Amino acid sequence: MPAINTAIVARDTLHQLARRENWAQKEAGVVVVFAIVFVVGVGLVSLWISKCLKARKAKKAALPA
């Protein structure tokens, strides 16, 4: 007799997967807030990188050749 009955394990696993609910669909507002925060964060990081690159280019142009 096997120590673990695979039929029971498979049935329990399938039951857990089928029982899960779609959290993102139920909490659409939270997902929208996360998306907005992500877009704003990416915008701020890209703005910071752009400023750093402009400063580097200006510093390089100011150096005598």
C-alpha positions in Angstrom: 0.0 0.0 0.0 1.5 3.3 -1.0 2.1 5.9 1.7 0.4 8.7 -0.3 -2.6 8.0 -2.4 -2.1 10.1 -5.6 -5.8 10.0 -6.4 -6.6 11.9 -3.2 -3.8 14.3 -3.6 -4.8 15.1 -7.2 -8.5 15.5 -6.2 -7.6 17.9 -3.3 -5.3 19.9 -5.6 -7.9 20.2 -8.2 -10.5 21.3 -5.6 -8.2 24.0 -4.3 -7.5 25.3 -7.8 -11.2 25.3 -8.8 -12.2 27.0 -5.5 -10.0 30.0 -6.0 -11.8 33.3 -6.9 -10.6 36.0 -9.2 -9.3 38.6 -6.7 -8.3 41.1 -9.4 -11.9 41.1 -10.8 -13.4 41.5 -7.3 -11.0 44.3 -6.4 -10.7 46.3 -9.6 -10.1 49.6 -7.8 -7.0 48.3 -6.1 -5.6 47.0 -9.4 -6.3 50.4 -11.0 -4.5 52.2 -8.2 -1.5 49.8 -8.5 -1.4 50.5 -12.3 -1.5 54.3 -11.8 1.2 54.2 -9.2 3.4 52.0 -11.5 2.9 54.4 -14.4 3.7 57.4 -12.3 6.8 55.7 -10.8 8.0 54.7 -14.3 7.5 58.3 -15.4 9.4 59.7 -12.5 12.3 57.3 -13.0 12.5 58.1 -16.7 12.4 61.8 -16.0 15.3 61.4 -13.5 17.3 59.3 -16.0 16.7 61.9 -18.7 17.9 64.7 -16.5 21.0 62.7 -15.6 21.8 62.0 -19.3 21.3 65.7 -20.2 23.6 66.8 -17.4 26.2 64.2 -18.5 26.0 65.4 -22.1 26.3 69.1 -21.0 29.3 68.2 -18.8 30.9 66.4 -21.7 30.3 69.3 -24.1 31.8 71.8 -21.6 35.1 70.0 -21.5 37.8 71.3 -23.9 38.7 68.8 -26.6 
